[in-house]
Amino acid sequence: MRNDTSPGRAPGSRKRPALLWLLLPYVLFLAVLPLVNRVTPTVLGLPFLFFWMLVATLATPLAVRLARRADLKRGRG
């Protein structure tokens, strides 16, 4: 059992870098939105903004799965 009682950290709290995968949907949906808010070009017949939202929506479950898999590898399932 690890002792994580370093100064500034609550007992029992640990770093979980895998949770950074969960920032991906936030970045794709909100942070990048002002950059992709355009109608042209069209991709697959969709305005670029719609295409971007489709890609972000499909990437969200992938990011959650990657975060979960990394947690399972660390024994936190």
C-alpha positions in Angstrom: 0.0 0.0 0.0 1.3 3.4 -0.9 1.6 6.3 1.5 0.4 9.5 -0.2 0.7 11.9 2.6 2.9 14.5 0.9 2.5 18.1 2.0 -0.4 19.8 0.3 -2.2 16.6 -0.6 -5.1 15.1 1.2 -4.5 11.6 2.5 -5.7 9.0 0.0 -5.6 11.4 -3.0 -3.5 10.2 -5.8 -2.5 11.6 -9.2 -4.7 10.3 -12.0 -3.2 11.4 -15.3 -5.5 9.2 -17.2 -8.3 11.6 -16.3 -6.7 14.1 -18.7 -8.4 12.1 -21.4 -11.7 13.5 -20.1 -10.5 17.0 -21.0 -10.6 16.1 -24.7 -14.4 16.5 -25.1 -14.3 19.8 -23.3 -11.5 21.1 -25.6 -13.2 19.8 -28.7 -16.6 21.2 -27.9 -15.8 24.5 -26.2 -12.2 25.6 -26.3 -11.8 25.1 -30.1 -15.3 26.2 -31.0 -14.4 29.8 -31.9 -11.7 28.5 -34.3 -14.0 26.2 -36.2 -17.2 28.3 -36.2 -17.4 28.6 -40.0 -19.7 27.4 -42.7 -17.0 26.9 -45.4 -15.3 24.6 -46.3 -17.8 21.8 -46.5 -16.6 18.3 -45.5 -18.7 15.3 -46.6 -21.4 17.7 -47.7 -21.7 19.2 -44.1 -20.7 22.7 -43.1 -17.4 22.6 -41.2 -19.0 23.4 -37.8 -21.4 20.5 -38.1 -18.6 18.1 -39.2 -16.5 19.3 -36.2 -19.4 18.6 -33.8 -19.9 15.2 -35.3 -16.2 14.4 -34.8 -16.2 15.7 -31.3 -19.3 13.7 -30.4 -17.7 10.5 -31.8 -14.4 11.2 -29.9 -16.1 11.6 -26.5 -16.9 7.9 -25.9 -13.3 7.1 -27.1 -11.8 9.5 -24.5 -14.0 8.0 -21.7 -12.9 4.5 -22.7 -9.2 5.5 -22.7 -9.5 7.0 -19.3 -11.3 4.0 -18.0 -8.8 1.6 -19.5 -5.9 3.5 -17.9 -7.7 3.4 -14.5 -8.2 -0.3 -14.8 -4.5 -0.8 -15.6 -3.7 1.0 -12.4 -6.1 -1.2 -10.5 -8.8 1.4 -9.8 -11.7 -0.4 -11.5 
